[in-house]
């Protein structure tokens, strides 16, 4: 199949991702963002999170479902954050024709325990030849999830 994928490959459903993250899946909640917060998010991650973001939170862990543009199409990710660090990052739906390798654990494990330091991830993320835009998209999403977690009320 020469490395190309169909228009939309679903690797993991949102309920299945949440079941991986929480022993008992909490009900989703909504984080409302003002214009200033949206501007901060865009500056940090290059992504506009919109006025609201749905999240799940329990026992100090939050989980987010984010869509970021790879080259032309959104990549849907599930990202959990605990104690200010990435606890889990999974590609849920991939819609690009190239770069699908970012869905594999050998790649996503690089994000485990990553945190924000001065607006950047605290570690380099190895690139995958032919998947640079997808790699960049996952890095932007990781930064956004870490930042969103910081916006949650205590």
C-alpha positions as CSV (number, residue, x, y, z in Angstrom):
1,X,0.0,0.0,0.0
2,X,3.0,2.4,-0.4
3,X,2.4,4.4,2.8
4,X,-0.7,6.2,1.7
5,X,-3.8,6.2,3.7
6,X,-7.5,6.7,2.9
7,X,-9.3,10.0,3.4
8,X,-10.0,9.2,7.0
9,X,-8.5,6.5,9.2
10,X,-10.0,6.1,12.6
11,X,-7.5,4.5,15.0
12,X,-9.2,5.0,18.3
13,X,-12.6,6.3,19.3
14,X,-13.0,9.1,21.9
15,X,-14.7,6.8,24.4
16,X,-12.0,4.2,24.0
17,X,-9.3,6.9,24.5
18,X,-11.1,8.1,27.7
19,X,-11.4,4.6,29.0
20,X,-7.6,4.2,28.6
21,X,-7.0,7.4,30.6
22,X,-9.5,7.0,33.4
23,X,-10.6,4.0,35.5
24,X,-14.1,5.5,35.6
25,X,-14.6,8.0,32.8
26,X,-15.8,11.4,34.2
27,X,-18.5,13.4,32.5
28,X,-17.1,16.0,30.1
29,X,-16.9,19.7,31.1
30,X,-16.4,22.9,29.1
31,X,-13.5,25.4,29.4
32,X,-14.6,28.8,28.1
33,X,-11.8,31.0,26.7
34,X,-11.8,34.7,26.3
35,X,-10.2,36.7,23.5
36,X,-7.0,37.2,25.5
37,X,-6.6,33.5,26.2
38,X,-7.3,32.6,22.6
39,X,-4.6,35.0,21.6
40,X,-2.2,33.4,24.1
41,X,-3.0,29.9,22.7
42,X,-2.4,31.1,19.1
43,X,0.9,32.6,20.1
44,X,2.0,29.5,21.9
45,X,0.8,26.8,19.6
46,X,-0.2,28.4,16.3
47,X,-3.7,26.9,16.9
48,X,-6.9,28.7,17.7
49,X,-8.7,26.7,20.3
50,X,-12.0,28.6,19.8
51,X,-14.1,30.0,22.5
52,X,-14.7,26.6,24.2
53,X,-12.9,23.4,24.7
54,X,-14.5,20.2,26.0
55,X,-12.4,18.3,28.5
56,X,-12.6,15.4,31.0
57,X,-11.0,15.7,34.4
58,X,-10.6,13.5,37.4
59,X,-8.1,13.0,40.2
60,X,-5.7,15.7,38.8
61,X,-5.7,14.4,35.3
62,X,-7.3,16.2,32.3
63,X,-8.0,14.8,28.9
64,X,-8.5,16.7,25.7
65,X,-9.6,15.9,22.1
66,X,-8.0,18.4,19.8
67,X,-8.0,18.8,16.0
68,X,-4.9,20.3,14.4
69,X,-4.1,20.8,10.8
70,X,-1.3,18.6,9.4
71,X,-0.8,19.7,5.8
72,X,-4.3,20.2,4.6
73,X,-6.6,18.2,6.9
74,X,-7.3,17.9,10.6
75,X,-5.6,15.3,12.7
76,X,-7.7,14.4,15.7
77,X,-5.7,13.7,18.9
78,X,-6.5,12.5,22.4
79,X,-4.1,14.1,24.9
80,X,-4.1,13.7,28.7
81,X,-2.2,15.9,31.1
82,X,-1.3,15.1,34.7
83,X,0.9,17.2,37.0
84,X,1.7,19.6,34.1
85,X,3.1,16.8,32.0
86,X,1.8,14.8,29.0
87,X,0.4,11.5,30.4
88,X,-0.8,10.2,27.1
89,X,-1.0,11.2,23.4
90,X,-2.8,9.2,20.8
91,X,-3.8,9.8,17.2
92,X,-7.5,9.1,17.1
93,X,-8.3,10.1,13.5
94,X,-5.8,10.7,10.7
95,X,-7.0,12.4,7.5
96,X,-3.8,13.3,5.6
97,X,-2.4,11.2,2.6
98,X,1.1,11.2,4.1
99,X,2.7,11.2,7.5
100,X,0.5,8.6,9.1
101,X,3.5,7.1,10.9
102,X,3.0,9.6,13.7
103,X,0.2,7.4,15.0
104,X,2.6,4.7,16.1
105,X,3.7,4.3,19.7
106,X,7.4,4.5,18.7
107,X,6.7,8.1,17.8
108,X,4.0,9.2,20.3
109,X,6.0,7.8,23.3
110,X,8.4,10.8,22.8
111,X,5.7,13.0,24.3
112,X,5.3,11.0,27.5
113,X,6.0,13.3,30.5
114,X,6.8,16.3,28.2
115,X,6.0,19.6,29.8
116,X,6.0,23.3,28.8
117,X,9.2,25.3,29.5
118,X,9.2,28.9,28.3
119,X,6.5,28.2,25.7
120,X,8.3,25.1,24.3
121,X,8.2,21.4,24.9
122,X,11.0,20.5,27.3
123,X,12.5,18.0,24.9
124,X,13.2,17.6,21.2
125,X,10.8,15.5,19.2
126,X,12.4,13.4,16.5
127,X,11.1,14.0,13.0
128,X,9.9,11.3,10.6
129,X,11.0,11.7,7.0
130,X,8.0,12.7,4.9
131,X,5.9,13.5,7.9
132,X,7.3,16.8,9.0
133,X,4.0,18.7,8.9
134,X,2.3,15.9,10.9
135,X,5.1,15.9,13.4
136,X,4.8,19.7,13.8
137,X,1.0,19.4,14.2
138,X,1.4,16.9,17.1
139,X,3.9,19.2,18.8
140,X,1.5,22.1,18.5
141,X,-1.3,20.0,19.9
142,X,0.8,18.8,22.8
143,X,1.7,22.4,23.7
144,X,-1.9,23.5,23.4
145,X,-3.1,20.6,25.7
146,X,-0.5,21.5,28.3
147,X,-1.5,25.2,28.1
148,X,-5.3,24.4,28.3
149,X,-4.7,22.3,31.4
150,X,-3.0,25.3,33.0
151,X,-6.2,27.3,32.3
152,X,-8.4,25.0,34.3
153,X,-9.8,26.2,37.7
154,X,-8.3,24.4,40.7
